[in-house]
Amino acid sequence: QIRAAMEGFLDGDAALIEQVVAADAKVNELEVAIDDNLGHVIVRRQPAASDLRLILAVSKTVTDLERIGDEAAKVARMARETHGAGRSSDTRLATIRHLSETAIGMLRKALDAFARLDAAAAARLIGEDAAIDSEFSAIIRQLITFMMEDPRTISTSLNILWVAKAFERIGDHAKNIAEQVIYVAKGRDVRHTPLAEVEREALRR
């Protein structure tokens, strides 16, 4: 869904764009179904300790994944607006390709760390969040320059800005998932914790 949204934004493939928007409903259905399954596990199994941590972490991770789906749908809607207004052949659209690949890479690493409950890998990923924030800030500065030089670019630049923000948020959600990995593996909630402390906790035996 995320990759399709990005391709739709860059290439203006109308069918692909509509496919991403429609897929958001499926993501929502999956979130509800998984939460229902987790509720049944809690009632029937009455899990404790590490098993309960895992269930809580899965629930929070599913929420992050659903919100990532929302961001993908947002990108698709921006693609629809941008290309529908005939503002498609613009080299500035490519400025967010690297940002999108960074965000997708973070999500892949987060899910891989979750599958293996690899706290060290999760801590490394949390450290990558600063890089995506820095890249997002650079895109903002670049777009401001474009708009100041040529006011006719304002509409397209604002759409690009919203898309860039969506990918920055996807990076944030990937970071959230990584924090849940450490919670399950180490039994410590590292949200709102300095990175150095997160790394120490992840490497603790």
Residue frames relative to the residue before (quaternion, step in Angstrom):
aa qw qx qy qz dx dy dz
Q 1.0000 0.0000 0.0000 0.0000 0.00 0.00 0.00
I 0.6738 0.4908 -0.3022 0.4623 3.61 0.90 -0.89
R 0.6797 0.4813 -0.2964 0.4674 3.58 0.84 -0.94
A 0.6432 0.5192 -0.3244 0.4599 3.57 0.97 -0.82
A 0.6303 0.5312 -0.3323 0.4584 3.59 1.00 -0.79
M 0.6690 0.4966 -0.3032 0.4625 3.57 0.93 -0.88
E 0.6562 0.5009 -0.3155 0.4679 3.57 0.92 -0.84
G 0.6333 0.5248 -0.3270 0.4654 3.56 1.04 -0.76
F 0.6528 0.5119 -0.3170 0.4597 3.56 1.02 -0.76
L 0.7035 0.4628 -0.2685 0.4679 3.58 0.96 -0.84
D 0.8056 0.3289 -0.1374 0.4733 3.58 0.89 -0.96
G 0.3987 -0.7465 0.4592 0.2700 3.59 1.19 -0.36
D 0.3047 0.7528 -0.5221 0.2604 3.58 1.18 0.57
A 0.3384 -0.7925 0.4721 0.1860 3.58 -0.18 1.31
A 0.6532 0.5182 -0.3230 0.4478 3.60 0.95 -0.86
L 0.6518 0.5124 -0.3076 0.4669 3.56 1.00 -0.83
I 0.6301 0.5418 -0.3235 0.4525 3.56 0.99 -0.85
E 0.6928 0.4668 -0.2818 0.4720 3.59 0.85 -0.95
Q 0.5971 0.5662 -0.3549 0.4439 3.58 1.12 -0.65
V 0.6553 0.5085 -0.3079 0.4661 3.58 0.99 -0.85
V 0.6487 0.5182 -0.3173 0.4582 3.58 0.92 -0.91
A 0.6761 0.4941 -0.2900 0.4633 3.58 0.94 -0.91
A 0.6345 0.5624 -0.3299 0.4151 3.60 1.05 -0.75
D 0.5280 0.6491 -0.4136 0.3590 3.59 1.15 -0.44
A 0.6217 0.5427 -0.3418 0.4497 3.58 1.05 -0.72
K 0.6375 0.5264 -0.3234 0.4604 3.59 1.04 -0.77
V 0.6257 0.5280 -0.3303 0.4697 3.58 1.02 -0.81
N 0.6476 0.5175 -0.3164 0.4612 3.58 0.96 -0.85
E 0.6374 0.5267 -0.3195 0.4629 3.59 1.00 -0.84
L 0.6579 0.5128 -0.3086 0.4572 3.58 0.95 -0.87
E 0.6194 0.5415 -0.3443 0.4524 3.58 1.01 -0.78
V 0.6738 0.4929 -0.2937 0.4655 3.58 0.88 -0.95
A 0.6614 0.5183 -0.3047 0.4484 3.59 0.94 -0.90
I 0.6736 0.4871 -0.3043 0.4652 3.58 0.92 -0.88
D 0.6354 0.5194 -0.3325 0.4646 3.58 0.97 -0.80
D 0.6305 0.5266 -0.3286 0.4660 3.57 1.05 -0.76
N 0.6429 0.5198 -0.3118 0.4684 3.58 1.01 -0.85
L 0.6486 0.5156 -0.3185 0.4605 3.57 0.97 -0.84
G 0.6274 0.5374 -0.3347 0.4534 3.57 1.03 -0.76
H 0.6514 0.5109 -0.3104 0.4673 3.57 1.00 -0.82
V 0.6281 0.5307 -0.3393 0.4568 3.58 1.01 -0.77
I 0.6567 0.5153 -0.3145 0.4519 3.58 0.92 -0.89
V 0.6843 0.4876 -0.2900 0.4583 3.59 0.89 -0.91
R 0.7533 0.4257 -0.2246 0.4481 3.58 0.81 -1.00
R 0.7819 0.3607 -0.1697 0.4793 3.58 0.95 -0.88
Q 0.1677 -0.8115 0.5341 0.1675 3.56 1.19 -0.55
P 0.0270 0.8524 -0.5210 0.0368 3.58 0.72 1.07
A 0.1442 -0.7778 0.6069 0.0766 3.55 -1.19 0.55
A 0.8372 0.2355 -0.1687 0.4638 3.53 -1.38 0.27
S 0.8668 -0.0333 0.0199 0.4972 3.57 -0.87 -0.97
D 0.6201 0.5430 -0.3530 0.4427 3.60 1.06 -0.66
L 0.6552 0.4957 -0.3127 0.4766 3.58 1.00 -0.79
R 0.6093 0.5422 -0.3495 0.4611 3.60 1.04 -0.74
L 0.6460 0.5258 -0.3223 0.4498 3.57 0.96 -0.86
I 0.6579 0.5091 -0.3119 0.4591 3.58 0.92 -0.90
L 0.6558 0.5025 -0.3113 0.4696 3.59 0.95 -0.87
A 0.6640 0.5079 -0.3032 0.4573 3.58 0.97 -0.86
V 0.6257 0.5215 -0.3383 0.4713 3.58 1.02 -0.77
S 0.6424 0.5335 -0.3258 0.4433 3.59 0.92 -0.88
K 0.6917 0.4622 -0.2807 0.4786 3.59 0.89 -0.91
T 0.6338 0.5314 -0.3290 0.4557 3.58 1.05 -0.75
V 0.6265 0.5323 -0.3305 0.4636 3.58 1.02 -0.80
T 0.6247 0.5280 -0.3348 0.4678 3.58 1.04 -0.74
D 0.6502 0.5038 -0.3140 0.4741 3.58 0.96 -0.84
L 0.6542 0.5106 -0.3193 0.4575 3.59 0.95 -0.81
E 0.6367 0.5169 -0.3334 0.4650 3.57 1.01 -0.75
R 0.6672 0.4879 -0.3042 0.4736 3.58 0.99 -0.78
I 0.5813 0.5413 -0.3691 0.4825 3.57 1.15 -0.52
G 0.6226 0.5299 -0.3300 0.4719 3.57 1.05 -0.75
D 0.6189 0.5355 -0.3317 0.4692 3.58 1.07 -0.75
E 0.6567 0.5080 -0.3130 0.4612 3.57 0.97 -0.85
A 0.6282 0.5279 -0.3332 0.4644 3.59 1.02 -0.77
A 0.6500 0.5039 -0.3095 0.4773 3.57 0.99 -0.84
K 0.6161 0.5399 -0.3418 0.4606 3.59 1.06 -0.72
V 0.6351 0.5177 -0.3242 0.4728 3.60 0.97 -0.85
A 0.6521 0.5172 -0.3154 0.4558 3.58 0.94 -0.86
R 0.6603 0.4989 -0.3141 0.4653 3.59 0.97 -0.79
M 0.6231 0.5132 -0.3316 0.4882 3.58 1.11 -0.68
A 0.6160 0.5376 -0.3370 0.4669 3.58 1.09 -0.71
R 0.6345 0.5335 -0.3191 0.4593 3.56 0.98 -0.89
E 0.6864 0.4831 -0.2838 0.4637 3.57 0.90 -0.95
T 0.6704 0.5199 -0.3009 0.4356 3.57 0.89 -0.97
H 0.7476 0.3927 -0.2258 0.4857 3.57 0.75 -1.02
G 0.6051 0.5598 -0.3573 0.4391 3.57 1.12 -0.55
A 0.6914 0.4495 -0.2670 0.4987 3.56 1.19 -0.58
G 0.5293 -0.6699 0.3898 0.3451 3.57 1.29 0.16
R 0.5191 0.6350 -0.4211 0.3871 3.58 1.16 0.55
S 0.2927 0.8370 -0.4305 0.1683 3.56 1.17 0.60
S 0.7431 0.4100 -0.2504 0.4658 3.60 0.77 -0.95
D 0.3343 0.7280 -0.5097 0.3138 3.53 0.39 1.25
T 0.4198 -0.7389 0.4678 0.2430 3.57 -0.57 1.14
R 0.5840 0.6012 -0.3809 0.3905 3.60 1.15 -0.47
L 0.5126 0.6378 -0.4304 0.3810 3.59 1.19 -0.33
A 0.6552 0.5368 -0.3134 0.4294 3.57 1.10 -0.68
T 0.5076 0.6738 -0.4287 0.3235 3.61 1.18 -0.27
I 0.7273 0.4175 -0.2560 0.4808 3.59 1.12 -0.48
R 0.4018 0.7219 -0.4890 0.2798 3.62 1.20 0.02
H 0.6808 0.4820 -0.3046 0.4598 3.60 0.84 -0.92
L 0.6197 0.5384 -0.3414 0.4577 3.57 1.03 -0.78
S 0.6594 0.5066 -0.3157 0.4570 3.58 0.94 -0.85
E 0.6550 0.5053 -0.3182 0.4629 3.59 0.97 -0.81
T 0.6174 0.5371 -0.3408 0.4627 3.58 1.08 -0.71
A 0.6709 0.4995 -0.2940 0.4626 3.57 0.92 -0.94
I 0.6546 0.5031 -0.3091 0.4721 3.58 0.95 -0.88
G 0.6385 0.5261 -0.3220 0.4602 3.58 1.02 -0.80
M 0.6381 0.5193 -0.3249 0.4665 3.58 1.00 -0.79
L 0.6560 0.5091 -0.3182 0.4575 3.58 0.94 -0.85
R 0.6401 0.5243 -0.3254 0.4578 3.57 0.95 -0.85
K 0.6672 0.4964 -0.2985 0.4683 3.58 0.94 -0.90
A 0.6392 0.5344 -0.3287 0.4447 3.58 1.00 -0.80
L 0.6866 0.4734 -0.2846 0.4728 3.57 0.91 -0.90
D 0.6226 0.5239 -0.3386 0.4725 3.58 1.09 -0.67
A 0.6464 0.5077 -0.3172 0.4731 3.58 0.98 -0.83
F 0.6361 0.5208 -0.3274 0.4657 3.58 1.05 -0.76
A 0.6487 0.5309 -0.3227 0.4396 3.59 0.91 -0.88
R 0.7593 0.3445 -0.1815 0.5214 3.59 1.07 -0.76
L 0.3026 -0.7591 0.5004 0.2860 3.59 1.35 -0.19
D 0.2700 0.7776 -0.5008 0.2675 3.53 0.99 1.02
A 0.2596 -0.8111 0.5078 0.1297 3.56 -0.10 1.31
A 0.6363 0.5357 -0.3379 0.4405 3.60 0.98 -0.77
A 0.6534 0.4977 -0.3082 0.4800 3.59 0.97 -0.86
A 0.6323 0.5328 -0.3272 0.4574 3.57 1.03 -0.78
A 0.6530 0.5101 -0.3169 0.4615 3.59 0.96 -0.83
R 0.6266 0.5281 -0.3395 0.4618 3.59 1.00 -0.75
L 0.6538 0.5167 -0.3126 0.4559 3.56 0.98 -0.84
I 0.6140 0.5440 -0.3475 0.4542 3.59 0.98 -0.79
G 0.6430 0.5342 -0.3118 0.4517 3.56 1.07 -0.74
E 0.6260 0.5569 -0.3336 0.4321 3.59 1.18 -0.49
D 0.5088 0.6822 -0.4177 0.3180 3.59 1.19 -0.42
A 0.6099 0.5637 -0.3570 0.4276 3.60 1.05 -0.69
A 0.6376 0.5439 -0.3316 0.4332 3.59 1.04 -0.76
I 0.6798 0.4717 -0.3038 0.4722 3.58 0.92 -0.84
D 0.6053 0.5387 -0.3529 0.4678 3.61 1.10 -0.62
S 0.6519 0.5165 -0.3061 0.4632 3.57 1.00 -0.85
E 0.6527 0.5089 -0.3092 0.4684 3.57 0.99 -0.84
F 0.6261 0.5306 -0.3319 0.4650 3.57 1.02 -0.77
S 0.6488 0.5152 -0.3156 0.4626 3.60 0.95 -0.85
A 0.6394 0.5239 -0.3254 0.4592 3.58 1.03 -0.78
I 0.6347 0.5203 -0.3268 0.4686 3.59 1.04 -0.76
I 0.6154 0.5413 -0.3462 0.4566 3.60 1.00 -0.77
R 0.6678 0.5009 -0.3072 0.4569 3.57 0.86 -0.96
Q 0.6530 0.5208 -0.3111 0.4534 3.57 0.98 -0.87
L 0.6776 0.4913 -0.2956 0.4605 3.57 0.91 -0.88
I 0.6055 0.5429 -0.3538 0.4620 3.59 1.05 -0.70
T 0.6333 0.5275 -0.3217 0.4660 3.56 1.02 -0.82
F 0.6401 0.5255 -0.3232 0.4579 3.59 0.91 -0.91
M 0.7040 0.4821 -0.2776 0.4415 3.58 0.82 -1.00
M 0.6441 0.5144 -0.3213 0.4662 3.57 1.08 -0.71
E 0.6814 0.4933 -0.2852 0.4593 3.58 1.02 -0.81
D 0.8082 0.0212 0.0253 0.5879 3.58 1.04 -0.74
P 0.3147 -0.7922 0.4918 0.1773 3.61 -0.15 1.26
R 0.5637 0.6063 -0.3951 0.3982 3.61 1.16 -0.39
T 0.6505 0.5250 -0.3146 0.4497 3.59 1.22 -0.38
I 0.4138 0.7562 -0.4525 0.2283 3.60 1.24 -0.17
S 0.6734 0.5104 -0.3219 0.4272 3.62 0.78 -0.95
T 0.6929 0.4589 -0.2823 0.4793 3.57 0.84 -0.96
S 0.6442 0.5315 -0.3274 0.4420 3.59 0.97 -0.83
L 0.6471 0.5084 -0.3271 0.4646 3.59 1.00 -0.74
N 0.6251 0.5209 -0.3380 0.4730 3.60 1.04 -0.72
I 0.6429 0.5093 -0.3200 0.4742 3.56 0.98 -0.85
L 0.6290 0.5410 -0.3322 0.4488 3.57 1.02 -0.79
W 0.6647 0.4954 -0.3083 0.4665 3.60 0.92 -0.88
V 0.6408 0.5115 -0.3242 0.4718 3.58 1.04 -0.74
A 0.6387 0.5193 -0.3236 0.4665 3.58 0.96 -0.86
K 0.6418 0.5183 -0.3218 0.4648 3.58 1.01 -0.82
A 0.6120 0.5505 -0.3512 0.4462 3.60 1.04 -0.72
F 0.6945 0.4570 -0.2849 0.4771 3.59 0.92 -0.84
E 0.5915 0.5373 -0.3682 0.4753 3.58 1.12 -0.55
R 0.6506 0.5028 -0.3080 0.4785 3.59 1.04 -0.77
I 0.6037 0.5385 -0.3625 0.4627 3.60 1.04 -0.68
G 0.6225 0.5256 -0.3336 0.4743 3.58 1.05 -0.73
D 0.6323 0.5253 -0.3284 0.4653 3.59 1.02 -0.78
H 0.6644 0.4959 -0.3092 0.4659 3.59 0.95 -0.84
A 0.6120 0.5325 -0.3475 0.4703 3.59 1.07 -0.69
K 0.6251 0.5274 -0.3238 0.4757 3.57 1.05 -0.79
N 0.6308 0.5355 -0.3329 0.4522 3.59 0.97 -0.83
I 0.6437 0.5186 -0.3175 0.4647 3.58 0.98 -0.87
A 0.6398 0.5256 -0.3223 0.4589 3.57 0.98 -0.85
E 0.6314 0.5269 -0.3352 0.4598 3.59 1.01 -0.74
Q 0.6375 0.5211 -0.3283 0.4629 3.59 1.06 -0.69
V 0.5809 0.5704 -0.3700 0.4476 3.59 1.13 -0.64
I 0.6757 0.4807 -0.2928 0.4761 3.58 0.89 -0.94
Y 0.6096 0.5556 -0.3455 0.4476 3.59 1.04 -0.72
V 0.6864 0.4664 -0.2832 0.4807 3.59 0.91 -0.91
A 0.7317 0.4651 -0.2486 0.4319 3.56 0.78 -1.06
K 0.8156 0.2682 -0.1076 0.5013 3.57 0.97 -0.87
G 0.4288 -0.7257 0.4475 0.2987 3.59 1.26 -0.18
R 0.6186 0.5238 -0.3347 0.4806 3.59 1.22 0.44
D 0.3316 -0.7218 0.5768 0.1908 3.55 -0.90 0.97
V 0.0953 -0.8409 0.5326 0.0108 3.59 -0.39 1.25
R 0.3352 0.7287 -0.5273 0.2804 3.59 1.16 0.37
H 0.8360 0.1344 -0.1359 0.5143 3.58 -1.10 0.80
T 0.5017 0.6312 -0.4237 0.4128 3.57 1.15 0.67
P 0.5487 -0.6165 0.4359 0.3588 3.65 -0.93 0.77
L 0.6183 -0.5992 0.3639 0.3552 3.57 -1.03 0.84
A 0.6361 0.5418 -0.3426 0.4294 3.60 0.91 -0.84
E 0.6684 0.4852 -0.2949 0.4805 3.57 1.01 -0.80
V 0.6039 0.5486 -0.3452 0.4638 3.58 1.08 -0.72
E 0.6681 0.5037 -0.2966 0.4604 3.56 0.92 -0.91
R 0.6378 0.5139 -0.3306 0.4687 3.58 1.00 -0.78
E 0.6609 0.5119 -0.3039 0.4570 3.56 0.95 -0.89
A 0.6612 0.5260 -0.3057 0.4391 3.58 0.96 -0.86
L 0.7251 0.4251 -0.2360 0.4876 3.58 1.08 -0.72
R 0.4660 0.6876 -0.4359 0.3463 3.58 1.29 -0.14
R 0.3078 -0.7594 0.5477 0.1692 3.57 -0.93 0.89
